[in-house]
């Protein structure tokens, strides 16, 4: 069945459709450039700087960042495979494991996290505007709620770009990384001069008096570093769907992600280490650090660069994916632009000023908190694709809407459908007057399942004449086994918040959630097979 035959489905729109071969133009350089542009941002700097403020020395912080990004590269590449192979985005891929409607659980979780990141980046941009105005007009510092006003101003700029179309800022995409790299090098040069060279900058010792004390911070810090890219490790198919080949996307990502994150983090680590020498305390926010500069020209140029780059990163990394996720909720009514507008308002609702109130809230609260939910989603999707389905997906079935209507003829219904039947009769069953128990799914049977189609039959046509049914219908569009596995994984990780003796479960929230949900999903699906 060709994709053109499923365009009438309520689960189909142009943004979610499989990528055509003509649009698969991304090579190794494209994926390497993608990670350079996404890694070189203010939050990378702040993540690394927060490790110094938390008590690590520069060697410990660099090692933590490199190890965390090497670990997260594994699920990143695993989830990249179906995107490159089938040309489908993350919300559609999630339909294979969660069901064509149940995928909204995974999509909304991912979208809410992206909304939080959108709010955080917007707050940083507003903070830059506030500092910029204060530098040019010192009296602005006396204005009540000045930071909130600037936050809303930058929020409106982001909204305007979304309404006009993200193509409006494409000219910034090629320069955002160099601009932020230049700002980072400027800060590094200032730190080198002010601290008296690299010797004093690197001399700041670790504040941990013993190895057990170090582990208490290392474990959640490593978890937070993995969680930093846990969002993209899920929606990476949104990008790899445009890959020319598996090999090129793997090489591009493997070369660029750990190295770029580590190198740009090193700038944040060195500069923050220098602030300990210069000011006697670690300053992890580069905007706050720039506000202490005595050269208005340097401050203005640096803050303008941060503003432009933050706008680009925010739209590219924090709007595109949740807009697709929200569109997946109601493809016929929620367009990419509408999804972007929803993202903007959710970014305010999640109160980013509180998420950035301290390094501990950022690492332990924000990064560790959402990792408890995204780890389980990753575990379920990877188990389903590589273990349960053995990398085989029926792409058209991912767009078929659930229906109670039954297929009355083998291979044909109402004369409207001439493609391969989505259900076939069991051996020995009559070709006419088939009962529910006479039908089985050929794909599931081929992978060890023998599931009779129940009241949600694999019928090609729904009540409104739209294509419906398919291998991923499960129970009227929901795979409740996947939802249960997700709940178990998240609950196991979060129990560490309420049971002090089990705190390590929360400190390792992404790892714990991934492992529990992966195992639970595998067991549940095997039990379902046994019942068949």
Secondary structure as GFF3:
##gff-version 3
##sequence-region A 1 532
A	DSSP	three_ten_helix	3	6	.	.	.	ID=ss1
A	DSSP	three_ten_helix	21	23	.	.	.	ID=ss2
A	DSSP	alpha_helix	28	39	.	.	.	ID=ss3
A	DSSP	alpha_helix	42	53	.	.	.	ID=ss4
A	DSSP	alpha_helix	58	86	.	.	.	ID=ss5
A	DSSP	alpha_helix	90	98	.	.	.	ID=ss6
A	DSSP	alpha_helix	103	136	.	.	.	ID=ss7
A	DSSP	three_ten_helix	138	142	.	.	.	ID=ss8
A	DSSP	alpha_helix	146	164	.	.	.	ID=ss9
A	DSSP	three_ten_helix	166	169	.	.	.	ID=ss10
A	DSSP	alpha_helix	170	173	.	.	.	ID=ss11
A	DSSP	alpha_helix	176	195	.	.	.	ID=ss12
A	DSSP	alpha_helix	198	201	.	.	.	ID=ss13
A	DSSP	alpha_helix	211	228	.	.	.	ID=ss14
A	DSSP	alpha_helix	230	235	.	.	.	ID=ss15
A	DSSP	alpha_helix	237	240	.	.	.	ID=ss16
A	DSSP	alpha_helix	246	279	.	.	.	ID=ss17
A	DSSP	alpha_helix	286	290	.	.	.	ID=ss18
A	DSSP	alpha_helix	296	318	.	.	.	ID=ss19
A	DSSP	alpha_helix	320	329	.	.	.	ID=ss20
A	DSSP	alpha_helix	336	349	.	.	.	ID=ss21
A	DSSP	alpha_helix	352	355	.	.	.	ID=ss22
A	DSSP	alpha_helix	359	360	.	.	.	ID=ss23
A	DSSP	pi_helix	361	367	.	.	.	ID=ss24
A	DSSP	alpha_helix	368	382	.	.	.	ID=ss25
A	DSSP	pi_helix	383	388	.	.	.	ID=ss26
A	DSSP	three_ten_helix	396	399	.	.	.	ID=ss27
A	DSSP	beta_strand	424	425	.	.	.	ID=ss28
A	DSSP	three_ten_helix	436	438	.	.	.	ID=ss29
A	DSSP	beta_strand	439	440	.	.	.	ID=ss30
A	DSSP	alpha_helix	442	446	.	.	.	ID=ss31
A	DSSP	alpha_helix	480	498	.	.	.	ID=ss32
A	DSSP	three_ten_helix	500	502	.	.	.	ID=ss33
A	DSSP	alpha_helix	503	507	.	.	.	ID=ss34
A	DSSP	alpha_helix	509	531	.	.	.	ID=ss35
###
